[in-house]
Amino acid sequence: MTIAALREHIHKAVDNADEKILESVYALLEDQGAEPYEWSEDEEFVAELNERVRRAEEGIDRTYSLDEIKTSFERWEKEHSGSTGK
């Protein structure tokens, strides 16, 4: 697993963790004296970003403009506005 994939996996786990898990992770990081992450010095992460840019520029991966994202979100909101019981 790449560092970028590992980071993504950990972010998802933290996003879904309960309070007890979050407190444990925080305590672990405090004990380790975790230094701020400097992404620009992480060669593997920078290489992953460069690869993603290359794939987008060459049309291999689909990209979306901010306007496309807003339109898609607004459409989704309209379609789901009554489904939450509000």
N, C-alpha and C positions, 0 to 999 in steps of 0.2 A: 504494500500500500504506500503510495507516495505521501509526502508530507502534506501536500495540498488536500489529498483525499482524507487523510487522517484528521486534519483540521476541520474539514467539512463535517465529517462523522461526529467529531467531538462537539462541534457547534450545535448540531441537531440534537444530540443527547442532552446537552445543557438546556437547550430551548424546551425540552420536554421533561426535564427532571423536576422532582418534587423538592420541597424546601430542605428536607434532611440531606438529600444528595448534594444540593447546591452548597449548603453549609460545609459539608465534608470536603468538597472540591475546593472551596475557598480556603479552608484551613490547610489543606495540602499545599496549595499554591503559596500561601503565606509562609508556611514552614520552609519551603524551598527558596524563598526570597526571589520569586519569579520577577525577572526583569521585563520591561516592556518589549514587545515583539517588534523588531525592525524589519518589516517585510522586504524592504529594498536590499537588504543584505542576505536574504535567503535565496541562494542561487537556484535551488530547485523550484521554489515558488515563482520567481521571476521568469524562469524558463517556461513554466506552465502558463503564465500570463502571456508571454510572447507567442507561444504555440496557439493559444486561443485567439489572439489578435490575427495571426497568420491565417488561421482557418476561417475567420470571419471575413477578412479582406479577400481571400480567394473564393469566397462563396461556398465553402464546404459546410459551414455551420450557418444556420439562419440567425439573423440579428433583427432587432426591432427598434424602431425609433421611439422616442418618448411619446409622441402623438399616437402611435400605434398602440402602445401599452395603455395610455389613458383611455382611448376608444374601446379597447378590449375590456378594460376594467369597468367602464361605464355600462357597456353592454351586459357584462356579467352581473353587475349590481341590479340592473333593470329586470333581468331574468330571475334573479334570486331574492328580490326585495320582499316578496310575500311568503317565502318558504321558511322563514325563521320564526313565524308566529308573531311578528311585530305588527 
